[in-house]
Every structure is written in structure tokens, then in C-alpha cells.
Amino acid sequence: MSTAFMNHLRSWGWMKRLLLLIAALTFLCSSFLFLTPIGESIRVYLAKTVITTQHRDWAWIFVGAQRRDQLVKEVQDLTEINSMEKQDLQAVKYEKNRSMESLIKVEDISGQFWKGKKMYVYDPTTIRVVVPAKQGEGERITSMVQRTGAVAGVNGGGFNDPDGLGNGFAPIGAIMSGGNILYTDQEGSIPQQIVGFTKEGTLIIGKYSINELLKLNVTEAVSFYPRVIANGKGLITSGDGGWGRAPRTAVGQKADGTVIFIVIDGRQAQSVGATLKEVQDLFLAEGVINAGFLDGGASSEMVVDDQLVTSPSSRYGERRLPSAFLVFDHPDEIQVDNVWAGLTEIDPGGAYDHPDYLREQALKKANQAKATPAPTAKPKATVSPSPSASVNPDGSVKPSASNAPGSTPAASVQPGASAKPGESPVPQTTPKAGATSSAAPAAGTGQAADPAAGTGSAGTAPMQSTAPKQSDTPAAVTDPAPKPAGAASQAAGGAAAPTGTASEQEQAPASAAQSNNK
């Protein structure tokens, strides 16, 4: 039985065998993923990873819609709980007399699935929040660093990011710089997720209202989460933190005041990304007592000495962003203007006005037009009747070979014409004596198609004939020249994401349109 089956299988063509192999692998993988505990763990892990992107709705493919919503709620609840504990502001003891080799120090870091950078900032009072220079669009970190003369910088808070192609000018939450409130989308008494610094340089992470921040003397702040270390203890005690692997940007502070920024590349072959737990453990190993995340995903990046030192996952390179934490030699000399002042509406942008995306689509359209050959009209075969008899001077018909007894009238085919298989030439009858000569219309070739217009036209040109009038000869009929097909429509790209995209990575999925997974 087995031998007979194998012999039968060998008689199949390669296509049949390939389809059978695909079906068998699909069955085995599905059975493993849906019928084993390990498979379930893998599906949950994949679902959590998708939830951090702008396509979180697709997580149902792995766990179903109900389980997906449950996972989202679990992470939201945990984030809320972890953000509520108030910090011990006296825990940081600054060593003001210590000698520092430099203002910052940058090191390479890596794990099993990721690579990144770690930056030490020895004086936290040198850190300032900087925002874009002009209204209407965010600014790349390299541009901010070069424009302000900063030593280094990392990306800051989240923003509304339609299609993953937002202009970076619609922040979410709050932005403070130099003690001034540059932006907030909440009333002053409503707590928000905050990552900021007091005037003395103490890192503040958790849920605080604007009123509370002012009382705590916070001068620099943006909005993002989750918080992973509070007052010296790690808050992720089981699992990986619930957000899978992704590009990450995070900040923590040691008890001596040293601030550590971590940026990890992700969504790339050489660096898939890190989990929240992995980043938390990096901080704990450094003795960090408070830590949390900044915007991640395609926004994650670090710039040092005007150079981008990490590899953003965005297909367009650096993204335009609404805020950044920059480090300065002389922070007191930096003036940060409020570009949102006086605005009543803020356009977050999207695919319709993203310069890199529009340029990419225009290039695709141009390449497609070049690849499509210009249509041309094909000349048609023309058939005109030829005289089959002539007239004697006395008016009698002069026999010819074509109308001799038993002969068959013939049609004359002009050069370039061809008879279709199975068709016979059009028969012609003997002209009547005394018939007068007239011009017989003949089918003419169509005009060449105009590539610019995209259409072709066919005309019929009269051809003079010396043949006698043959009233009973059928006129030749010409089909119009074929019209060229119109240009192929250009396919529009998406994102995604995303009608008002949700924050990818660490941002809570509750936000309807958060930055990150771009």
C-alpha cells in the first residue's frame, strides 16, 4: 500500500507535489500552534508583538478578537498600576564634587536578538526638551542637534501618527521645556503619563497632572510610558512586559544622579528588537532606581556629535518628531520657542502630504509608465475590386480570362493584405455594357495612435479606380483601428496604518492614534 502510494506520488508533476508539501506543512504547523501549550505561548507572543504596531487589530489572527482585547486590557491595567506609585525625590544624592571625564559617554550594547546604544549623562541638569523650529511639521533629531548646538539627543514623546506617515507635529500628552508648558491636551488637574526632569535634575516618571508637575518644580517633560522601575524595584516581575519585541527608547536614573538613555534598534535582520523586561534588566544591572520608556518603534534613535549612531526602522530613515531630549554644554543659554502657540487646530498629516511617501509614489508611477510601451494602430488589409471585363468600341463586351466560361471572378488583394484562413475572395460579377466609370471607395489604413492622448483613430480614404461601375459588387468594409488601452492606474500604498494610528511599542493601545509603529 505504501509502495503503491509512493509510486503514484512519483507520477505526479512537480506542481502537485509542491501543493501537497505546502498542505502538509500547513497542517503540521497549525496543529502545533493551536493544539499544544508551547504553540499557544508562541501565538500569544506574536499577538503581543503585533499589538505594539499600528496594525494591532490583526492580532486576532493569532489569538482571536476576544483574547486580543483581553491582552490589550491586561497591559493597560498593569501600566496604570505601575504608574501610580509616587517617587521618593530624596533618593537621588548628587555627587557634585566628582570629576567627570566628559559630559556624556556612549557605549555599544547587544543581546541575543538586538543591538543598540547606551548613553550616560553625568549631569542631568544639562538635559533639555527641544521641539521643532517651525509650525506645521516635526523635526528630525539630527536637525535639532545641529540647529541648537547640542552634544547629543534622543527622541522624546508620542504623537498622532496617521498611516504611520504623520508629520510629527501633533503631540499626545504634555510637553514642557525650561519650566514652560508648550503643549498639553489635558486640563491641568488631570493626571497624564509623564517622563521629565525637575530643575535639580531628578527624573520623574509616572502619572502626574500639570499642576503637580509645577509644584514639583519640573521643567522638562514629555508624555510616554510604561514605567518599569520605581524607587529601586523592577515592576515587571513575570513575563516579558507584554509588548513583544520592538525598537525601544528608554531613560533611567541612578542614585548618584547619572542619567542613562538606552536606544535599541528593531524590526531589522541584524536587530529584531528588545522586550520591556530586557530593558528593565539592563537598567537594574546599572543600579538605576527609576526608569521608563519614551516613544519607540520607528521613532527610536540616538544622535551624538551631529551623527545618527543608531539605525531607525523607518523606511524613510529619520522621522519628523514633536520633541526630543537633548544634552547641552550650556543648557541655560538655550531658548525653546512654543511653535504651538496660537494654534486652534493641528493637522497631524498622513499619506496625502508626506514628502518621502509622495516622492516614492511618483517614482513608481514614472517607472510604470516607462515600462508600458506606447500603443500603435495596426494597418488593415484592403481589398478593392479589379475589372474582370473590358468594352469593345461597338459597345459589346470583350471576354477576358476572368469571365470566360467556367472561370471564377477574382478579387485583387493589395500589398500588405492577407486573407483570413477559410475565407474566399469576394466574387465579382461581369460589368454591364455601357456602364460609366466611377470612384469606388476603398478601405484605408487607420491613423497612428497618439501616445499622449492615449487613443487612436481610423479613417477611410477614397481610392480612385478605373474599373467600370459594378453596382452588385459588395463594398469592402474596414474595422476601425484598435484603440490603445489607457495607462494603468497607479496603486496607492498604508500603513497603515492606520486611520489615526495607535502607538506601537510601549504606548498603551488605548490611544486611538499614537506614534510609534511606523
Disulfide bonds with the S-S distance in Angstrom:
none
